[in-house]
Amino acid sequence: MLFQIIGIFLAIFAVSVFAGGFGALAGIGGGMVVVPILTTFFGVDIHYAIGASIVSVIATSSGAAATYVRENITNIRIGMFLEMGTTFGALTGAFLGAFISGSLLYIVFAVVLAISAYLMWNKRREDIPKPIENDFWSERLHLSNSYYDKVEGHEIYYNVRGAPVGLGLMYVAGLISGLLGIGSGALKVLAMDTAMHLPIKVSTATSNFMIGVTAATSAGVYFARGQINPYLAAPVALGVLSGSQVGTNLLMRLRGSAIRKVFIVVLVALTIEMFLKGFGINIGG
Amino acid sequence: MAEHSLNSQPSPDAHPHDKAYEQLRQMELIVSWILRIGVIVSAIVILFGSLLFVITGKSGYASDAHVSQGVSAYTDYQGEKSANLYFPTNPGQVISGALAFKSFALIALGLFLLILTPIFRVAVSVFTFALERDWLYVVFTVIVLAVLLVSFFLGKAGG
């Protein structure tokens, strides 16, 4: 029996390495993959899955963020501004966690994922966003910036718009993050990509920066509630951390449109999975 | 030509290669270094606790008595109230358990440090924005930090 216990501990680690690599590449923090895998394939209670997931989200974000900050791709002002939305949302979500039906949320999230997959599909050929003018809020908040794109080979300047809308979307993203124990990276990247018109690489890098802070807000609550079980959180944290190092290096060298395409596949897969969970269907359970 | 300041905003006051700019660039590298160190230290502690668990087969808590049940002794949900029989749920329990060399307490210590890393990073940002004299963002960052700290207290109160 002890052999089985140790064996599963190690198996969870191996699976988490994969989740970490994929999560870093798609900018979704790996959390969305962790919860379904733990609950359906390992038969873990959802409370522990959420706790382990939030830890993996912090691990991915912190592990990758150092690289992005060094490379100057993360827009810290946008990140910090939008964090005000996500952290309030996460507090609300973690607090409400006891009262709202998980099934309903999975369905709502599946709808959001489907919409974002559709929007991404429309933009799949774009590598660099079409030039736009800064709007009033972006001027006021000094949000425009630039970064050096290794693949394109030159500095890309970008302007920003829709900051208030972005903030509202971030509150929702934080709420979902606090409730489901995921990073809501898809929603964050979606908001920055479509509502605020950031280049996809900047959205992804900034989202990664923000995800860790949002997750830390929820994690404090989960920790005291006894939802962070070392047996699950340890292999998940170590696995995701290892996997995300590989994913981050790939992100630097891929074209913007390649990232979008990978992202679309991820979103479609997650949409289907979420719908099924919402209706109580568990595959492989 | 892009002029990058610490928080990636082309600042009208910072010219490349003058002293203020170099100072800010230094701080940027320190922030990046802090994130790295925080994650590495947490990972080492978690790894140490994990190896201890794998080698000894003991968590140091209640699950050890139910090993014959198989993996469910570790994966069954224990609820909020009795959770601390199976692993630490507050800093006091984490530290006393870690000092007693309980593998799950050592893991919990590493996890706790991991959670602290983003919080510390935000705290440092308060200083970096202040150094840039960007008071609007000092305010924004303080708000975020306040929410982060409140979440810990809400959690402790049993939220």
Chai-1 contact restraints between the chains, C-beta under 6 A:
chainA,res_idxA,chainB,res_idxB,connection_type,confidence,min_distance_angstrom,max_distance_angstrom,comment,restraint_id
A,M1,B,V67,contact,1.0,0.0,6.0,A-B,restraint_1
A,M1,B,S68,contact,1.0,0.0,6.0,A-B,restraint_2
A,M1,B,G70,contact,1.0,0.0,6.0,A-B,restraint_3
A,L2,B,G57,contact,1.0,0.0,6.0,A-B,restraint_4
A,L2,B,V67,contact,1.0,0.0,6.0,A-B,restraint_5
A,Q4,B,G70,contact,1.0,0.0,6.0,A-B,restraint_6
A,Q4,B,V71,contact,1.0,0.0,6.0,A-B,restraint_7
A,I5,B,V71,contact,1.0,0.0,6.0,A-B,restraint_8
A,I6,B,V54,contact,1.0,0.0,6.0,A-B,restraint_9
A,I8,B,V71,contact,1.0,0.0,6.0,A-B,restraint_10
A,V44,B,T75,contact,1.0,0.0,6.0,A-B,restraint_11
A,D45,B,Y77,contact,1.0,0.0,6.0,A-B,restraint_12
A,H47,B,Y77,contact,1.0,0.0,6.0,A-B,restraint_13
A,V55,B,L111,contact,1.0,0.0,6.0,A-B,restraint_14
A,I58,B,L114,contact,1.0,0.0,6.0,A-B,restraint_15
A,S62,B,L35,contact,1.0,0.0,6.0,A-B,restraint_16
A,S62,B,V39,contact,1.0,0.0,6.0,A-B,restraint_17
A,S62,B,T117,contact,1.0,0.0,6.0,A-B,restraint_18
A,G63,B,V39,contact,1.0,0.0,6.0,A-B,restraint_19
A,A65,B,L35,contact,1.0,0.0,6.0,A-B,restraint_20
A,A66,B,S32,contact,1.0,0.0,6.0,A-B,restraint_21
A,A66,B,L35,contact,1.0,0.0,6.0,A-B,restraint_22
A,A66,B,R36,contact,1.0,0.0,6.0,A-B,restraint_23
A,V69,B,S32,contact,1.0,0.0,6.0,A-B,restraint_24
A,R70,B,S32,contact,1.0,0.0,6.0,A-B,restraint_25
A,N72,B,H4,contact,1.0,0.0,6.0,A-B,restraint_26
A,N72,B,S8,contact,1.0,0.0,6.0,A-B,restraint_27
A,N75,B,S8,contact,1.0,0.0,6.0,A-B,restraint_28
A,I76,B,N7,contact,1.0,0.0,6.0,A-B,restraint_29
A,I76,B,S8,contact,1.0,0.0,6.0,A-B,restraint_30
A,R77,B,N7,contact,1.0,0.0,6.0,A-B,restraint_31
A,R77,B,Q9,contact,1.0,0.0,6.0,A-B,restraint_32
A,M80,B,F140,contact,1.0,0.0,6.0,A-B,restraint_33
A,M80,B,T141,contact,1.0,0.0,6.0,A-B,restraint_34
A,F81,B,F140,contact,1.0,0.0,6.0,A-B,restraint_35
A,E83,B,V144,contact,1.0,0.0,6.0,A-B,restraint_36
A,M84,B,F140,contact,1.0,0.0,6.0,A-B,restraint_37
A,M84,B,I143,contact,1.0,0.0,6.0,A-B,restraint_38
A,M84,B,V144,contact,1.0,0.0,6.0,A-B,restraint_39
A,T87,B,V144,contact,1.0,0.0,6.0,A-B,restraint_40
A,T87,B,V147,contact,1.0,0.0,6.0,A-B,restraint_41
A,L91,B,S151,contact,1.0,0.0,6.0,A-B,restraint_42
A,F95,B,G159,contact,1.0,0.0,6.0,A-B,restraint_43
A,H142,B,Q9,contact,1.0,0.0,6.0,A-B,restraint_44
A,N145,B,S8,contact,1.0,0.0,6.0,A-B,restraint_45
A,S146,B,A2,contact,1.0,0.0,6.0,A-B,restraint_46
A,E155,B,A2,contact,1.0,0.0,6.0,A-B,restraint_47
A,G212,B,P118,contact,1.0,0.0,6.0,A-B,restraint_48
A,V213,B,P118,contact,1.0,0.0,6.0,A-B,restraint_49
A,A216,B,I115,contact,1.0,0.0,6.0,A-B,restraint_50
A,A216,B,P118,contact,1.0,0.0,6.0,A-B,restraint_51
A,A216,B,I119,contact,1.0,0.0,6.0,A-B,restraint_52
A,T217,B,L148,contact,1.0,0.0,6.0,A-B,restraint_53
A,T217,B,S151,contact,1.0,0.0,6.0,A-B,restraint_54
A,A219,B,I115,contact,1.0,0.0,6.0,A-B,restraint_55
A,G220,B,S151,contact,1.0,0.0,6.0,A-B,restraint_56
A,G220,B,F152,contact,1.0,0.0,6.0,A-B,restraint_57
A,G220,B,G155,contact,1.0,0.0,6.0,A-B,restraint_58
A,V221,B,S151,contact,1.0,0.0,6.0,A-B,restraint_59
A,V221,B,G155,contact,1.0,0.0,6.0,A-B,restraint_60
A,V221,B,G159,contact,1.0,0.0,6.0,A-B,restraint_61
A,A224,B,T89,contact,1.0,0.0,6.0,A-B,restraint_62
A,A224,B,G155,contact,1.0,0.0,6.0,A-B,restraint_63
A,A224,B,K156,contact,1.0,0.0,6.0,A-B,restraint_64
A,R225,B,E80,contact,1.0,0.0,6.0,A-B,restraint_65
A,G226,B,E80,contact,1.0,0.0,6.0,A-B,restraint_66
A,G226,B,A83,contact,1.0,0.0,6.0,A-B,restraint_67
A,G226,B,T89,contact,1.0,0.0,6.0,A-B,restraint_68
A,P230,B,F87,contact,1.0,0.0,6.0,A-B,restraint_69
A,P230,B,F104,contact,1.0,0.0,6.0,A-B,restraint_70
A,P230,B,I107,contact,1.0,0.0,6.0,A-B,restraint_71
A,P230,B,A108,contact,1.0,0.0,6.0,A-B,restraint_72
A,Y231,B,Y74,contact,1.0,0.0,6.0,A-B,restraint_73
A,A233,B,L111,contact,1.0,0.0,6.0,A-B,restraint_74
A,A234,B,I46,contact,1.0,0.0,6.0,A-B,restraint_75
A,A234,B,S50,contact,1.0,0.0,6.0,A-B,restraint_76
A,A234,B,I107,contact,1.0,0.0,6.0,A-B,restraint_77
A,A237,B,I46,contact,1.0,0.0,6.0,A-B,restraint_78
A,L238,B,I46,contact,1.0,0.0,6.0,A-B,restraint_79
A,L241,B,A43,contact,1.0,0.0,6.0,A-B,restraint_80
